[in-house]
Amino acid sequence: ELQLVQSRAEVKKPGESLKISCKASGFSPGYNFKSYWIAWVRQMPGKGLEWMGVISPGDSETKYSLSFQGQVTISADKSISTAYLEWGSLKASDTALYYCAALGLMVGDTPDYWGQGTLVTVSS
Amino acid sequence: DIQMTQSPSAMSASVGDRVTITCRASQDINIYLAWFQQKPGKVPKRLISAASSLQSGVPSRFSGSGSGTVFTLTISSLQPEDFATYYCLQHNSYPPIYTFGQGTKLEIK
């Protein structure tokens, strides 16, 4: 079964940059990293789930929710089946648990595979 | 982006109760509405997709209904393990810029 393993927790200062990762493995026969969209989901402390954006590793098509456009960068390296979420200048309000999730390429597919989450803490 | 409004934001109920959570979309999303359950410190788990399609292994006391803009999740007889936070997710958009509802925290009365 598809597994997503995320990078470890990070503690950063405001203004610093950060790139967290999500590595996929365990593909079923006939499937590979290019068979999925990879989404990033934010969960701020004690708050709900927020869909940040997605990337299609096959062609690097990337889309962002309006709230996150210009705030983060999503990328992927299909040669190592890894997606990334990156900040150029962190703010305290970026403190959150970030999940990656995989969904199929068909219209209406749901995020059925989730990483374990990466906790990002931004504090001076 | 499509907006999702979920209600109530919190509720308390007793074991054995029937519970209903509602999710409203800002535009027609056909049947593309999923429900997730999240317990503290755990990854969200999909219960239902396409409004009423139960994920394999999910107890039959969970059911979903609706189409267009109004959807419901019903738990027919609450069990102790059902106390959690529930989120709806519209999965209609393509490319998949989906939207979660704000969540419903279901607590023991």
gemmi code that builds the backbone of each chain (N, CA, C; Angstrom):
import gemmi

chains = {
    "A": [
        ("GLU", (0.854, -1.194, 0.000), (0.000, 0.000, 0.000), (0.894, 1.251, 0.000)),
        ("LEU", (0.382, 2.298, -0.633), (1.140, 3.545, -0.700), (1.385, 4.086, 0.704)),
        ("GLN", (2.632, 4.436, 0.968), (3.000, 5.059, 2.238), (3.638, 6.417, 1.969)),
        ("LEU", (3.308, 7.372, 2.810), (3.905, 8.702, 2.734), (4.638, 8.950, 4.050)),
        ("VAL", (5.922, 9.217, 3.966), (6.725, 9.478, 5.162), (7.240, 10.906, 5.090)),
        ("GLN", (6.888, 11.676, 6.102), (7.251, 13.085, 6.120), (8.506, 13.328, 6.936)),
        ("SER", (9.131, 14.449, 6.694), (10.347, 14.830, 7.413), (10.022, 15.176, 8.865)),
        ("ARG", (11.068, 15.252, 9.647), (10.915, 15.420, 11.092), (10.427, 16.819, 11.453)),
        ("ALA", (10.048, 16.985, 12.713), (9.595, 18.270, 13.231), (10.710, 19.316, 13.138)),
        ("GLU", (10.294, 20.556, 12.957), (11.246, 21.654, 12.805), (10.903, 22.784, 13.780)),
        ("VAL", (11.929, 23.407, 14.314), (11.770, 24.620, 15.123), (12.597, 25.703, 14.448)),
        ("LYS", (11.929, 26.774, 14.067), (12.583, 27.835, 13.310), (12.256, 29.193, 13.926)),
        ("LYS", (13.044, 30.176, 13.527), (12.801, 31.566, 13.949), (12.075, 32.310, 12.836)),
        ("PRO", (11.310, 33.337, 13.221), (10.652, 34.165, 12.188), (11.674, 34.698, 11.209)),
        ("GLY", (11.294, 34.674, 9.915), (12.184, 35.152, 8.873), (13.048, 34.077, 8.250)),
        ("GLU", (13.183, 32.936, 8.911), (13.982, 31.855, 8.348), (13.215, 31.136, 7.246)),
        ("SER", (13.955, 30.428, 6.415), (13.345, 29.629, 5.361), (13.252, 28.174, 5.810)),
        ("LEU", (12.380, 27.421, 5.127), (12.194, 26.023, 5.502), (11.614, 25.256, 4.321)),
        ("LYS", (12.065, 24.012, 4.183), (11.503, 23.108, 3.167), (11.279, 21.770, 3.852)),
        ("ILE", (10.023, 21.314, 3.895), (9.725, 20.009, 4.469), (9.365, 19.050, 3.338)),
        ("SER", (9.494, 17.757, 3.621), (9.349, 16.785, 2.554), (8.347, 15.694, 2.869)),
        ("CYS", (7.973, 14.983, 1.821), (6.983, 13.903, 1.889), (7.406, 12.863, 0.859)),
        ("LYS", (7.908, 11.723, 1.333), (8.424, 10.697, 0.422), (7.436, 9.552, 0.289)),
        ("ALA", (7.118, 9.212, -0.944), (6.164, 8.140, -1.241), (6.871, 6.836, -1.553)),
        ("SER", (6.268, 5.744, -1.111), (6.789, 4.407, -1.412), (5.650, 3.410, -1.334)),
        ("GLY", (5.940, 2.161, -1.741), (4.926, 1.120, -1.640), (3.899, 1.160, -2.748)),
        ("PHE", (4.326, 1.577, -3.946), (3.393, 1.682, -5.071), (2.906, 0.302, -5.506)),
        ("SER", (1.629, 0.225, -5.828), (1.081, -1.014, -6.384), (1.590, -1.185, -7.810)),
        ("PRO", (1.591, -2.437, -8.324), (2.037, -2.655, -9.716), (1.260, -1.767, -10.683)),
        ("GLY", (1.977, -1.143, -11.581), (1.349, -0.269, -12.564), (1.198, 1.164, -12.108)),
        ("TYR", (1.520, 1.432, -10.858), (1.415, 2.784, -10.315), (2.805, 3.297, -9.936)),
        ("ASN", (2.951, 4.594, -9.972), (4.171, 5.217, -9.483), (3.816, 6.610, -8.973)),
        ("PHE", (4.845, 7.369, -8.629), (4.627, 8.698, -8.042), (3.796, 9.584, -8.973)),
        ("LYS", (3.944, 9.376, -10.281), (3.223, 10.202, -11.251), (1.741, 9.830, -11.352)),
        ("SER", (1.339, 8.775, -10.639), (-0.062, 8.337, -10.669), (-0.942, 9.093, -9.696)),
        ("TYR", (-0.378, 10.029, -8.958), (-1.099, 10.721, -7.895), (-0.897, 12.230, -7.940)),
        ("TRP", (-1.864, 12.935, -7.422), (-1.663, 14.305, -6.963), (-1.159, 14.184, -5.514)),
        ("ILE", (-0.268, 15.076, -5.127), (0.133, 15.192, -3.729), (-0.389, 16.529, -3.211)),
        ("ALA", (-1.143, 16.455, -2.140), (-1.716, 17.646, -1.521), (-1.006, 17.937, -0.204)),
        ("TRP", (-1.045, 19.205, 0.181), (-0.565, 19.605, 1.503), (-1.738, 20.199, 2.274)),
        ("VAL", (-1.836, 19.816, 3.549), (-2.943, 20.221, 4.414), (-2.360, 20.789, 5.703)),
        ("ARG", (-2.859, 21.950, 6.104), (-2.378, 22.581, 7.329), (-3.378, 22.381, 8.465)),
        ("GLN", (-2.862, 22.176, 9.653), (-3.695, 22.158, 10.854), (-2.996, 22.978, 11.934)),
        ("MET", (-3.496, 24.184, 12.145), (-2.943, 25.048, 13.181), (-3.335, 24.506, 14.546)),
        ("PRO", (-2.587, 24.863, 15.584), (-2.852, 24.284, 16.915), (-4.306, 24.434, 17.344)),
        ("GLY", (-4.944, 23.319, 17.624), (-6.324, 23.323, 18.099), (-7.359, 23.703, 17.061)),
        ("LYS", (-6.949, 23.763, 15.803), (-7.854, 24.217, 14.735), (-8.125, 23.105, 13.720)),
        ("GLY", (-8.869, 23.462, 12.676), (-9.299, 22.500, 11.688), (-8.292, 22.287, 10.561)),
        ("LEU", (-8.709, 21.458, 9.620), (-7.889, 21.108, 8.473), (-8.083, 22.137, 7.356)),
        ("GLU", (-6.994, 22.523, 6.718), (-7.040, 23.493, 5.624), (-6.264, 22.938, 4.425)),
        ("TRP", (-6.907, 22.900, 3.294), (-6.289, 22.409, 2.049), (-5.431, 23.523, 1.476)),
        ("MET", (-4.135, 23.274, 1.370), (-3.212, 24.331, 0.947), (-3.011, 24.364, -0.565)),
        ("GLY", (-2.804, 23.216, -1.160), (-2.517, 23.156, -2.581), (-2.094, 21.756, -2.979)),
        ("VAL", (-1.864, 21.588, -4.273), (-1.531, 20.270, -4.803), (-0.474, 20.371, -5.883)),
        ("ILE", (0.193, 19.253, -6.116), (1.118, 19.141, -7.232), (0.910, 17.804, -7.913)),
        ("SER", (1.023, 17.814, -9.226), (1.026, 16.587, -10.010), (2.470, 16.313, -10.410)),
        ("PRO", (3.114, 15.346, -9.760), (4.539, 15.143, -10.021), (4.849, 14.781, -11.473)),
        ("GLY", (3.872, 14.251, -12.187), (4.117, 13.850, -13.569), (4.486, 15.012, -14.464)),
        ("ASP", (3.797, 16.134, -14.292), (4.068, 17.301, -15.129), (4.347, 18.562, -14.319)),
        ("SER", (4.459, 18.390, -13.006), (4.725, 19.496, -12.068), (3.638, 20.565, -12.059)),
        ("GLU", (2.449, 20.254, -12.562), (1.343, 21.203, -12.443), (1.067, 21.418, -10.954)),
        ("THR", (0.994, 22.673, -10.576), (0.813, 23.027, -9.171), (-0.335, 24.025, -9.053)),
        ("LYS", (-1.190, 23.808, -8.072), (-2.307, 24.710, -7.812), (-2.370, 24.980, -6.312)),
        ("TYR", (-2.777, 26.199, -5.975), (-2.859, 26.616, -4.574), (-4.261, 27.088, -4.242)),
        ("SER", (-4.682, 26.813, -3.016), (-5.888, 27.458, -2.508), (-5.601, 28.951, -2.405)),
        ("LEU", (-6.649, 29.755, -2.548), (-6.467, 31.212, -2.566), (-5.741, 31.709, -1.317)),
        ("SER", (-6.056, 31.132, -0.170), (-5.467, 31.594, 1.090), (-3.962, 31.368, 1.160)),
        ("PHE", (-3.464, 30.441, 0.359), (-2.052, 30.067, 0.457), (-1.240, 30.504, -0.766)),
        ("GLN", (-1.928, 31.046, -1.766), (-1.230, 31.525, -2.962), (-0.212, 32.582, -2.574)),
        ("GLY", (1.038, 32.400, -2.996), (2.081, 33.361, -2.686), (2.696, 33.214, -1.302)),
        ("GLN", (2.129, 32.341, -0.468), (2.636, 32.177, 0.900), (3.602, 31.000, 1.017)),
        ("VAL", (3.414, 30.006, 0.193), (4.243, 28.803, 0.212), (4.511, 28.354, -1.227)),
        ("THR", (5.471, 27.445, -1.365), (5.777, 26.868, -2.669), (5.757, 25.358, -2.553)),
        ("ILE", (4.997, 24.735, -3.428), (4.941, 23.279, -3.487), (5.754, 22.818, -4.693)),
        ("SER", (6.563, 21.791, -4.491), (7.372, 21.253, -5.575), (7.495, 19.747, -5.408)),
        ("ALA", (8.110, 19.107, -6.379), (8.286, 17.652, -6.291), (9.491, 17.231, -7.109)),
        ("ASP", (10.116, 16.147, -6.693), (11.211, 15.520, -7.434), (10.759, 14.087, -7.710)),
        ("LYS", (10.280, 13.847, -8.923), (9.728, 12.535, -9.235), (10.799, 11.455, -9.258)),
        ("SER", (12.062, 11.840, -9.418), (13.128, 10.833, -9.457), (13.320, 10.152, -8.109)),
        ("ILE", (12.878, 10.834, -7.047), (12.991, 10.244, -5.704), (11.632, 10.192, -5.007)),
        ("SER", (10.561, 10.346, -5.804), (9.185, 10.195, -5.292), (8.931, 11.046, -4.052)),
        ("THR", (9.359, 12.284, -4.117), (9.267, 13.165, -2.950), (8.655, 14.505, -3.334)),
        ("ALA", (7.708, 14.934, -2.514), (7.111, 16.258, -2.656), (7.592, 17.157, -1.523)),
        ("TYR", (7.538, 18.452, -1.783), (8.063, 19.413, -0.813), (7.075, 20.553, -0.593)),
        ("LEU", (7.172, 21.134, 0.596), (6.447, 22.350, 0.930), (7.489, 23.314, 1.490)),
        ("GLU", (7.522, 24.511, 0.936), (8.621, 25.425, 1.244), (8.109, 26.819, 1.607)),
        ("TRP", (8.793, 27.438, 2.566), (8.553, 28.821, 2.957), (9.834, 29.622, 2.744)),
        ("GLY", (9.696, 30.796, 2.201), (10.861, 31.654, 2.041), (11.161, 32.462, 3.286)),
        ("SER", (10.145, 32.854, 4.028), (10.312, 33.654, 5.227), (9.196, 33.293, 6.199)),
        ("LEU", (9.502, 32.505, 7.186), (8.487, 32.006, 8.107), (7.971, 33.092, 9.031)),
        ("LYS", (6.703, 32.928, 9.409), (6.062, 33.800, 10.390), (5.594, 32.935, 11.552)),
        ("ALA", (5.369, 33.564, 12.683), (4.852, 32.818, 13.832), (3.534, 32.119, 13.498)),
        ("SER", (2.758, 32.742, 12.634), (1.458, 32.175, 12.255), (1.580, 30.942, 11.354)),
        ("ASP", (2.795, 30.605, 10.936), (3.012, 29.367, 10.172), (3.161, 28.158, 11.094)),
        ("THR", (3.184, 28.401, 12.400), (3.251, 27.298, 13.355), (2.027, 26.406, 13.187)),
        ("ALA", (2.261, 25.154, 12.865), (1.166, 24.236, 12.572), (1.711, 22.833, 12.332)),
        ("LEU", (0.790, 21.901, 12.245), (1.087, 20.545, 11.791), (0.731, 20.484, 10.309)),
        ("TYR", (1.652, 20.033, 9.511), (1.444, 19.966, 8.068), (1.422, 18.505, 7.631)),
        ("TYR", (0.339, 18.141, 6.953), (0.196, 16.794, 6.403), (0.355, 16.838, 4.887)),
        ("CYS", (0.971, 15.805, 4.336), (0.834, 15.567, 2.908), (-0.157, 14.415, 2.730)),
        ("ALA", (-0.802, 14.393, 1.579), (-1.782, 13.354, 1.279), (-1.732, 13.076, -0.217)),
        ("ALA", (-2.043, 11.847, -0.586), (-2.036, 11.460, -1.994), (-3.449, 11.129, -2.452)),
        ("LEU", (-3.786, 11.604, -3.636), (-5.066, 11.280, -4.241), (-4.843, 10.962, -5.705)),
        ("GLY", (-5.745, 10.185, -6.268), (-5.604, 9.771, -7.643), (-5.812, 10.916, -8.613)),
        ("LEU", (-5.599, 10.632, -9.869), (-5.664, 11.660, -10.904), (-7.054, 11.850, -11.487)),
        ("MET", (-8.001, 11.006, -11.102), (-9.347, 11.100, -11.657), (-10.128, 12.189, -10.956)),
        ("VAL", (-11.036, 12.807, -11.690), (-11.936, 13.795, -11.090), (-12.700, 13.127, -9.949)),
        ("GLY", (-12.722, 13.780, -8.806), (-13.464, 13.245, -7.680), (-12.699, 12.308, -6.778)),
        ("ASP", (-11.430, 12.034, -7.100), (-10.644, 11.180, -6.211), (-10.410, 11.891, -4.886)),
        ("THR", (-10.333, 11.102, -3.817), (-10.177, 11.664, -2.476), (-8.783, 11.368, -1.934)),
        ("PRO", (-8.324, 12.164, -0.954), (-7.016, 11.927, -0.339), (-7.063, 10.714, 0.582)),
        ("ASP", (-6.703, 9.570, 0.052), (-6.849, 8.327, 0.791), (-5.588, 7.898, 1.531)),
        ("TYR", (-4.473, 8.507, 1.196), (-3.208, 8.154, 1.817), (-2.613, 9.424, 2.422)),
        ("TRP", (-2.231, 9.300, 3.693), (-1.749, 10.480, 4.425), (-0.382, 10.209, 5.037)),
        ("GLY", (0.459, 11.245, 5.064), (1.673, 11.185, 5.842), (1.361, 11.348, 7.321)),
        ("GLN", (2.387, 11.181, 8.138), (2.192, 11.229, 9.594), (2.145, 12.661, 10.130)),
        ("GLY", (2.467, 13.623, 9.276), (2.456, 15.021, 9.700), (3.835, 15.508, 10.095)),
        ("THR", (4.123, 16.765, 9.796), (5.353, 17.428, 10.224), (4.965, 18.653, 11.027)),
        ("LEU", (5.410, 18.702, 12.259), (5.123, 19.852, 13.118), (6.167, 20.922, 12.877)),
        ("VAL", (5.696, 22.100, 12.509), (6.577, 23.251, 12.307), (6.261, 24.277, 13.398)),
        ("THR", (7.281, 24.624, 14.150), (7.133, 25.634, 15.207), (8.010, 26.819, 14.860)),
        ("VAL", (7.381, 27.991, 14.788), (8.107, 29.216, 14.473), (8.024, 30.137, 15.690)),
        ("SER", (9.175, 30.370, 16.302), (9.190, 31.166, 17.525), (10.541, 31.840, 17.686)),
        ("SER", (10.481, 33.079, 18.158), (11.731, 33.798, 18.394), (12.340, 33.396, 19.749)),
    ],
    "B": [
        ("ASP", (-12.443, 29.707, -4.813), (-12.516, 28.432, -4.119), (-13.928, 28.217, -3.575)),
        ("ILE", (-14.370, 26.980, -3.566), (-15.667, 26.635, -2.997), (-15.580, 26.709, -1.472)),
        ("GLN", (-16.578, 27.297, -0.832), (-16.618, 27.400, 0.633), (-17.535, 26.314, 1.191)),
        ("MET", (-17.125, 25.749, 2.306), (-17.908, 24.712, 2.976), (-18.264, 25.177, 4.376)),
        ("THR", (-19.530, 25.120, 4.717), (-20.004, 25.533, 6.031), (-20.562, 24.310, 6.745)),
        ("GLN", (-19.928, 23.976, 7.860), (-20.288, 22.769, 8.593), (-20.946, 23.164, 9.908)),
        ("SER", (-21.981, 22.406, 10.300), (-22.643, 22.685, 11.567), (-23.155, 21.412, 12.218)),
        ("PRO", (-23.199, 21.378, 13.570), (-22.682, 22.414, 14.457), (-21.160, 22.347, 14.547)),
        ("SER", (-20.553, 23.329, 15.195), (-19.104, 23.294, 15.362), (-18.719, 22.353, 16.501)),
        ("ALA", (-19.620, 22.163, 17.435), (-19.393, 21.230, 18.536), (-20.736, 20.736, 19.040)),
        ("MET", (-20.709, 19.544, 19.577), (-21.931, 18.995, 20.153), (-21.568, 17.920, 21.168)),
        ("SER", (-22.462, 17.711, 22.107), (-22.263, 16.634, 23.058), (-23.422, 15.652, 22.940)),
        ("ALA", (-23.119, 14.399, 23.073), (-24.123, 13.355, 22.929), (-23.736, 12.168, 23.792)),
        ("SER", (-24.672, 11.258, 23.941), (-24.442, 10.084, 24.776), (-24.297, 8.833, 23.929)),
        ("VAL", (-23.640, 7.843, 24.472), (-23.546, 6.548, 23.793), (-24.952, 6.051, 23.482)),
        ("GLY", (-25.133, 5.623, 22.241), (-26.433, 5.145, 21.795), (-27.268, 6.201, 21.068)),
        ("ASP", (-26.898, 7.461, 21.192), (-27.635, 8.528, 20.513), (-27.457, 8.461, 19.002)),
        ("ARG", (-28.431, 9.030, 18.307), (-28.335, 9.258, 16.858), (-27.890, 10.693, 16.661)),
        ("VAL", (-26.872, 10.885, 15.829), (-26.259, 12.201, 15.643), (-26.218, 12.530, 14.153)),
        ("THR", (-26.494, 13.800, 13.855), (-26.421, 14.262, 12.465), (-25.590, 15.528, 12.390)),
        ("ILE", (-24.673, 15.555, 11.437), (-23.833, 16.721, 11.154), (-24.130, 17.151, 9.721)),
        ("THR", (-24.192, 18.465, 9.531), (-24.556, 19.007, 8.226), (-23.419, 19.805, 7.619)),
        ("CYS", (-23.296, 19.721, 6.313), (-22.293, 20.487, 5.576), (-22.967, 21.128, 4.369)),
        ("ARG", (-22.735, 22.411, 4.183), (-23.313, 23.132, 3.056), (-22.206, 23.714, 2.189)),
        ("ALA", (-22.340, 23.539, 0.865), (-21.366, 24.056, -0.084), (-21.850, 25.372, -0.666)),
        ("SER", (-20.901, 26.239, -1.026), (-21.264, 27.546, -1.568), (-21.725, 27.455, -3.018)),
        ("GLN", (-21.526, 26.309, -3.638), (-22.044, 26.080, -4.981), (-22.264, 24.582, -5.163)),
        ("ASP", (-22.949, 24.238, -6.219), (-23.294, 22.845, -6.501), (-22.017, 22.009, -6.658)),
        ("ILE", (-21.878, 20.982, -5.834), (-20.728, 20.086, -5.949), (-21.157, 18.661, -6.307)),
        ("ASN", (-22.359, 18.558, -6.875), (-22.860, 17.234, -7.296), (-22.898, 16.336, -6.064)),
        ("ILE", (-22.219, 15.197, -6.105), (-22.192, 14.311, -4.936), (-20.800, 14.237, -4.327)),
        ("TYR", (-19.913, 15.152, -4.741), (-18.512, 15.047, -4.367), (-18.234, 15.625, -2.987)),
        ("LEU", (-18.704, 14.898, -1.988), (-18.535, 15.310, -0.603), (-18.061, 14.098, 0.199)),
        ("ALA", (-16.959, 14.296, 0.915), (-16.397, 13.228, 1.743), (-16.473, 13.630, 3.211)),
        ("TRP", (-16.448, 12.641, 4.073), (-16.422, 12.864, 5.521), (-15.193, 12.178, 6.111)),
        ("PHE", (-14.489, 12.922, 6.977), (-13.304, 12.410, 7.645), (-13.512, 12.467, 9.148)),
        ("GLN", (-12.886, 11.532, 9.828), (-12.868, 11.503, 11.283), (-11.426, 11.713, 11.744)),
        ("GLN", (-11.250, 12.570, 12.725), (-9.915, 12.760, 13.291), (-9.965, 12.686, 14.807)),
        ("LYS", (-9.164, 11.809, 15.357), (-9.017, 11.705, 16.812), (-7.746, 12.450, 17.225)),
        ("PRO", (-7.677, 12.907, 18.471), (-6.522, 13.700, 18.913), (-5.191, 13.001, 18.645)),
        ("GLY", (-4.285, 13.731, 18.004), (-2.960, 13.209, 17.721), (-2.896, 12.216, 16.587)),
        ("LYS", (-3.998, 12.046, 15.880), (-4.044, 11.050, 14.800), (-4.261, 11.713, 13.442)),
        ("VAL", (-3.927, 10.956, 12.416), (-4.135, 11.399, 11.041), (-5.622, 11.279, 10.695)),
        ("PRO", (-6.154, 12.203, 9.924), (-7.563, 12.077, 9.504), (-7.812, 10.767, 8.764)),
        ("LYS", (-8.987, 10.235, 8.974), (-9.383, 8.963, 8.367), (-10.660, 9.169, 7.556)),
        ("ARG", (-10.632, 8.756, 6.297), (-11.839, 8.936, 5.462), (-12.890, 7.891, 5.836)),
        ("LEU", (-14.108, 8.365, 6.059), (-15.233, 7.492, 6.360), (-16.104, 7.260, 5.127)),
        ("ILE", (-16.347, 8.332, 4.412), (-17.323, 8.339, 3.317), (-16.793, 9.217, 2.197)),
        ("SER", (-17.021, 8.815, 0.958), (-16.767, 9.679, -0.195), (-17.994, 9.665, -1.093)),
        ("ALA", (-17.999, 10.573, -2.056), (-19.133, 10.675, -2.993), (-20.464, 10.683, -2.235)),
        ("ALA", (-20.505, 11.433, -1.178), (-21.697, 11.690, -0.360), (-22.167, 10.506, 0.484)),
        ("SER", (-22.134, 9.293, -0.082), (-22.748, 8.177, 0.644), (-21.982, 6.871, 0.542)),
        ("SER", (-20.831, 6.869, -0.104), (-20.070, 5.638, -0.299), (-19.164, 5.386, 0.894)),
        ("LEU", (-19.502, 4.338, 1.654), (-18.780, 4.041, 2.879), (-17.431, 3.397, 2.553)),
        ("GLN", (-16.381, 3.905, 3.184), (-15.055, 3.320, 3.026), (-15.063, 1.908, 3.612)),
        ("SER", (-14.352, 1.001, 2.969), (-14.238, -0.368, 3.465), (-13.740, -0.374, 4.908)),
        ("GLY", (-14.425, -1.139, 5.747), (-14.015, -1.264, 7.136), (-14.685, -0.287, 8.073)),
        ("VAL", (-15.399, 0.700, 7.530), (-16.088, 1.674, 8.378), (-17.439, 1.079, 8.811)),
        ("PRO", (-17.743, 1.151, 10.095), (-18.997, 0.540, 10.581), (-20.231, 1.106, 9.890)),
        ("SER", (-21.228, 0.267, 9.729), (-22.440, 0.647, 9.006), (-23.302, 1.640, 9.781)),
        ("ARG", (-22.956, 1.920, 11.035), (-23.711, 2.953, 11.762), (-23.424, 4.357, 11.202)),
        ("PHE", (-22.363, 4.472, 10.410), (-22.071, 5.727, 9.729), (-22.782, 5.736, 8.370)),
        ("SER", (-23.427, 6.833, 8.053), (-24.026, 6.961, 6.737), (-23.988, 8.420, 6.305)),
        ("GLY", (-23.976, 8.622, 4.994), (-23.957, 9.970, 4.444), (-25.028, 10.118, 3.383)),
        ("SER", (-25.495, 11.339, 3.233), (-26.494, 11.599, 2.208), (-26.352, 13.016, 1.715)),
        ("GLY", (-27.059, 13.291, 0.619), (-27.081, 14.651, 0.087), (-26.554, 14.723, -1.330)),
        ("SER", (-26.802, 15.860, -1.931), (-26.272, 16.167, -3.256), (-26.468, 17.654, -3.496)),
        ("GLY", (-25.718, 18.183, -4.433), (-25.840, 19.608, -4.715), (-25.090, 20.452, -3.713)),
        ("THR", (-25.793, 21.015, -2.760), (-25.153, 21.906, -1.794), (-25.352, 21.515, -0.333)),
        ("VAL", (-26.199, 20.544, -0.041), (-26.471, 20.180, 1.349), (-26.239, 18.689, 1.565)),
        ("PHE", (-25.442, 18.390, 2.585), (-25.031, 17.020, 2.860), (-25.109, 16.757, 4.360)),
        ("THR", (-25.328, 15.502, 4.709), (-25.356, 15.132, 6.124), (-24.564, 13.865, 6.366)),
        ("LEU", (-23.965, 13.825, 7.553), (-23.347, 12.617, 8.090), (-24.188, 12.209, 9.289)),
        ("THR", (-24.599, 10.962, 9.319), (-25.396, 10.455, 10.432), (-24.676, 9.277, 11.077)),
        ("ILE", (-24.629, 9.305, 12.383), (-24.156, 8.145, 13.155), (-25.388, 7.618, 13.868)),
        ("SER", (-25.778, 6.407, 13.567), (-27.098, 5.934, 13.999), (-27.146, 5.614, 15.496)),
        ("SER", (-26.055, 5.108, 16.044), (-26.018, 4.760, 17.460), (-24.581, 4.939, 17.938)),
        ("LEU", (-24.333, 6.089, 18.577), (-22.970, 6.444, 18.952), (-22.303, 5.394, 19.824)),
        ("GLN", (-21.076, 5.113, 19.479), (-20.243, 4.222, 20.284), (-19.114, 5.025, 20.925)),
        ("PRO", (-18.516, 4.538, 21.990), (-17.466, 5.310, 22.676), (-16.330, 5.734, 21.750)),
        ("GLU", (-16.013, 4.896, 20.786), (-14.884, 5.205, 19.887), (-15.236, 6.252, 18.834)),
        ("ASP", (-16.487, 6.681, 18.782), (-16.908, 7.669, 17.780), (-16.692, 9.103, 18.235)),
        ("PHE", (-16.334, 9.297, 19.481), (-16.125, 10.660, 19.955), (-14.802, 11.172, 19.382)),
        ("ALA", (-14.933, 12.185, 18.518), (-13.829, 12.652, 17.693), (-14.277, 13.945, 17.023)),
        ("THR", (-13.431, 14.467, 16.141), (-13.805, 15.623, 15.326), (-14.052, 15.143, 13.901)),
        ("TYR", (-15.131, 15.624, 13.310), (-15.522, 15.213, 11.961), (-15.428, 16.413, 11.014)),
        ("TYR", (-14.891, 16.140, 9.830), (-14.736, 17.175, 8.808), (-15.384, 16.713, 7.504)),
        ("CYS", (-16.070, 17.648, 6.863), (-16.480, 17.376, 5.496), (-15.412, 17.932, 4.559)),
        ("LEU", (-15.369, 17.394, 3.361), (-14.404, 17.820, 2.345), (-15.091, 17.766, 0.985)),
        ("GLN", (-15.145, 18.919, 0.297), (-15.677, 18.867, -1.064), (-14.565, 18.393, -1.981)),
        ("HIS", (-14.852, 17.382, -2.797), (-13.848, 16.843, -3.714), (-14.360, 16.903, -5.154)),
        ("ASN", (-14.956, 18.034, -5.453), (-15.536, 18.244, -6.780), (-14.593, 18.955, -7.738)),
        ("SER", (-13.721, 19.807, -7.216), (-12.920, 20.688, -8.067), (-11.851, 19.916, -8.827)),
        ("TYR", (-11.528, 20.425, -10.017), (-10.396, 19.861, -10.771), (-9.703, 20.982, -11.537)),
        ("PRO", (-8.381, 21.144, -11.427), (-7.465, 20.428, -10.514), (-7.993, 20.440, -9.077)),
        ("PRO", (-7.561, 19.469, -8.298), (-8.159, 19.244, -6.974), (-7.784, 20.285, -5.918)),
        ("ILE", (-8.339, 21.472, -6.020), (-8.283, 22.432, -4.923), (-9.550, 22.215, -4.127)),
        ("TYR", (-9.458, 21.343, -3.150), (-10.590, 20.960, -2.341), (-10.717, 21.902, -1.140)),
        ("THR", (-11.810, 21.741, -0.397), (-12.056, 22.584, 0.778), (-12.646, 21.754, 1.892)),
        ("PHE", (-12.100, 21.893, 3.083), (-12.672, 21.259, 4.262), (-13.715, 22.169, 4.914)),
        ("GLY", (-14.692, 21.559, 5.562), (-15.533, 22.302, 6.483), (-14.731, 22.615, 7.739)),
        ("GLN", (-15.337, 23.415, 8.622), (-14.615, 23.883, 9.800), (-14.465, 22.819, 10.879)),
        ("GLY", (-15.193, 21.724, 10.738), (-15.098, 20.639, 11.709), (-16.213, 20.658, 12.740)),
        ("THR", (-16.565, 19.477, 13.222), (-17.542, 19.309, 14.302), (-16.907, 18.433, 15.370)),
        ("LYS", (-16.733, 19.006, 16.555), (-16.165, 18.232, 17.662), (-17.291, 17.553, 18.410)),
        ("LEU", (-17.283, 16.247, 18.417), (-18.324, 15.455, 19.046), (-17.800, 14.958, 20.387)),
        ("GLU", (-18.435, 15.412, 21.454), (-17.965, 15.098, 22.801), (-18.997, 14.274, 23.549)),
        ("ILE", (-18.526, 13.602, 24.563), (-19.407, 12.770, 25.389), (-20.192, 13.654, 26.351)),
        ("LYS", (-21.513, 13.404, 26.419), (-22.346, 14.155, 27.354), (-22.214, 13.519, 28.743)),
    ],
}
model = gemmi.Model(1)
for chain_id, residues in chains.items():
    chain = gemmi.Chain(chain_id)
    for i, (resn, *xyz) in enumerate(residues, 1):
        res = gemmi.Residue()
        res.name, res.seqid = resn, gemmi.SeqId(i, " ")
        for name, pos in zip(("N", "CA", "C"), xyz):
            atom = gemmi.Atom()
            atom.name, atom.element = name, gemmi.Element(name[0])
            atom.pos, atom.b_iso = gemmi.Position(*pos), 0.0
            res.add_atom(atom)
        chain.add_residue(res)
    model.add_chain(chain)
structure = gemmi.Structure()
structure.add_model(model)
structure.setup_entities()
